[in-house]
Amino acid sequence: MFRSDPDPDRGATALAFNGVSAVRGRRLIWSEATFEVPAGGIVALIGANGAGKTTLLHMILGLVPAASGEVRVFGRAPGADNDGIGYVPQDYGATAGEAIRARDMVTLGLTGRRWAFGRTSPDQRQRVREILAAVDATDFAERRLAQLSGGQRQRIAIAEALVSGPRLLILDEPLASLDLRSQREIASLLARLHRELDVTILVVAHDLNPLLPMLDSAIYLLDGHPHYASLTDVVDDDLLTHLYGTPVQVMHTPQGELYMRSAP
């Protein structure tokens, strides 16, 4: 079984924001972000459309500087160790190229997109085989991305992000445009990979329901400020209603599982 390298920062802080504000195009997106996210969890990033979720992701990746305050990713400045971050963007297939084989796309996660498929080492090829097996993608690894379903593409995207053994996996709306079955399968896959690879996961999500069983905490953008709290504190009728600007009820299934729905 493929595994990430042991994380020396397990139990330490994955993300630290201290008095951080974000500005894009001279417009204040959000401000006063002060929180710490422990390493080793599965964290949702939620907020209304336009609240600044993508800006926060880009700040973690070092693509957008903080207008004020300080951000640290495993104790380092954003962008200083992006090899330690696996990133799955929205619309992965559209940005990856339709003609490339799934296996080659995962290989690029190791070669740094140098298109040097013939120069990979035996160890690299073995690593690609292991991560393809870990995401249950071996059977379609030789097919082109254009031939894959949405759920299959998402597995390849996750494999590419994880093949280098990152400490932090960031996924931007990984369940968007997937059918209900594929959503459940990808959520289950992420929960299993979290256990097996000992990786911190940050996932942007509009619909939390498929992810609720695996989440332990959330970063939420409310009234122009990012906050961090445990999931039990975030999954609250009043907070979610305020956050999304529409009535939300938190319910329990007969089996005791949480789910959210629009209130009448």
Residue, then its C-alpha position, 0 to 999 in steps of 0.5 A: m500500500f502506498r503511504s506518504d512519508p511520516d509527517p514530522d509535524r504530526g500534532a503540530t500546526a498545519l496552518a497559522f493565520n495571525g491578523v491576516s487580511a486579503v486584498r485583490g484589485r484594491r478591494l478588501i476581500w476579508s480581514e482579521a483572520t487569526f486562527e490555527v489549524p492543527a495538523g492531521g485533520i480533515v477541514a472544510l473551507i466554507g462560505a457564501n459565493g464570493a466570500g473569498k474561499t479561493t483567495l484563502l486557498h491561493m494565499i496558502l499556496g503563496l499565489v496571493p500575498a497577505a495584505s497584512g498579518e502573517v500566514r504560516v504553512f507548517g511553520r514556513a512562509p506560503g510558497a516556501d514548500n509547495d512540494g509539501i502541498g498536493y492541490v486539486p483545482q476545480d475543473y481538473g480535466a479542463t486544465a489537465g488536457e484531454a488527450i493525456r493518459a491517466r497514468d501519465m498525468v499522475t506521473l507529472g505529479l512527480t516529474g514537475r510537469r516536464w513531460a519526461f515520461g521516458r526518464t522516470s526511474p523504476d522507483q518513480r514508476q513503482r510509486v505511480r503504480e502504488i498511488l493508482a492502486a490506492v485510489d482504485a484507478t489501476d483499471f483505467a490508468e491507460r485510458r485518456l482523460a477524455q474517456l473517463s467519467g467525472g468520478q474517475r477523473q477525480r480519482i486521477a486528480i487526487a492521485e496526481a496530488l498525492v503521488s509526491g507524498p505531500r503533508l497537506l492535500i487541498l481540494d477545491e470543490p472535489l464533489a462538484s458536478l459528480d452524481l450522488r454515487s460518485q460523491r459518496e465514493i470520492a468522500s469515502l476515498l478521501a476518508r480512507l486516504h486520510r487514515e492510510l497516508d496520514v495527510t492533513i486535508l483541506v477541502v472546499a465544499h458548497d454542500l457539506n452533506p457528503l463530507l460530514p461523516m469525515l470532517d472534524s473542523a472547518i474554516y468558515l468565512l462570515d461577515g468578512h472574516p475567516h474563523y476556525a472551529s470544530l465541526t460541532d460548533v460550525v454545524d449549527d442552524d443559526l451560524l449556517t443560516h447567517l453564513y449562507g444567507t438562507p434558512v438552514q436546518v441541521m437534522h439527524t437521520p434515524q441512524g444518528e448521522l448529521y445532514m443539512r437541509s434548506a429550512p421551509 
